[in-house]
Amino acid sequence: MKKTFKLQQENKNPDRILEAVKNEVRKYMKRERKKKLPEDAVYWDFDCRFGESSEKAEGLSASEIIAALDRAHEATWSECYVEIIAKASMKKETATDEEETTD
């Protein structure tokens, strides 16, 4: 998802707009997590970026997106850019797993 959300709209309560944006972000992430994983993957990971525009967007973790939306609302941004790209991730091997395979 690469989308610019308007946080300030005429005749709409900014708090309700913020809640609608948060709901859409959560719904997208939930939908992506339900997709079937490739055979070699263990879980879905997300590459996220957030900012006032796509040029100013900075990388965040998926868990920080909602907090970033709250900060943007407090700073009274007129709009914000959210980018969330799902990717399949493999479980990282621990040191004990590596030792067992070398024996």
N, C-alpha and C positions, 0 to 999 in steps of 0.2 A: 504494500500500500504506500503510495506516495501522494500525499494530499495536503492542500492548504485549507485550513479551517478558519472561518471568520468567527472571532470571539466577541465582536461588538456588532450588533444589528439593531436597527431601529425597530421599535415596538416589541422588543423581546428582552426578557430579563437575562442579564449576562450570566447569572448563576445557572439558569436552566440551559443556556447554550453550552456552558462548560460541562454540565452533566451529560448532555447529549453527545459531546465530543468524546468524553471518557467512555461512555457506553459503546460508541462505535469502535474505539480502539480495543476495548476488552473483547467485544464480540468478534472482531477480526482475528485477534490472537487465539481465541478459543476455537474458532473455525479452522485456523491453520493447524492447531495442535491435533485436531481430529483426523486430519488427512493421514493416509497410509504412509508409513515410513519406508524408505528403501531398505533392502535386506541388510546392508552393512551399517546402517544407522541405528542409534539407540533412542534419540530424542530430537525434538525440534528446538532449534536455537533461533534467536532473532537478532539481526543487525539493525540497530535503530539509530536514527538521527532526528534532532529536534532543534528548531530555531525560529526566528521571526520570518525568515525566507529560506529558500533552498540554498542560496549562496552562503548564508550565515549559519546554517545548521551544523551542529556538532554531534559527535557520536555519544550515545548513552546506552546503558543496559536496558533491557526490556522492563525491569522493575522500576526504573527511574522515570519512565514516560509520564505516569500519572502525576508524580510530584512536580515534574517540569511543567505540566499543564497548569497546575495550581499556581506555580510561580509566575507564569505568563499572565494568568488571570489577575493576580495581585499587582503586576506591573502594568495592567490595563493595555496589553497589546491589542491591536485591532484585528490581527490575524496571526496564525502560527502554522509552521510547516512541520508535518510529521511523516517520517519515512520508516516503515517497518518491513523488512525483508526476511522471510522465513528461510532457514537452511537446515538441512538434516545434519546432525552432529553425531560423531562416534564417541563412545566412552573412552576416556584416556586411560592408558595402562598405568597401573601403579607399580612401584618398585618390586613388590612381592610377585606380581604377575610376570614381570620380566625375568626374575630369578628362576621361577618355576619352568619357564620355557627354555632357558639356557641349560638346565640340568639334564 
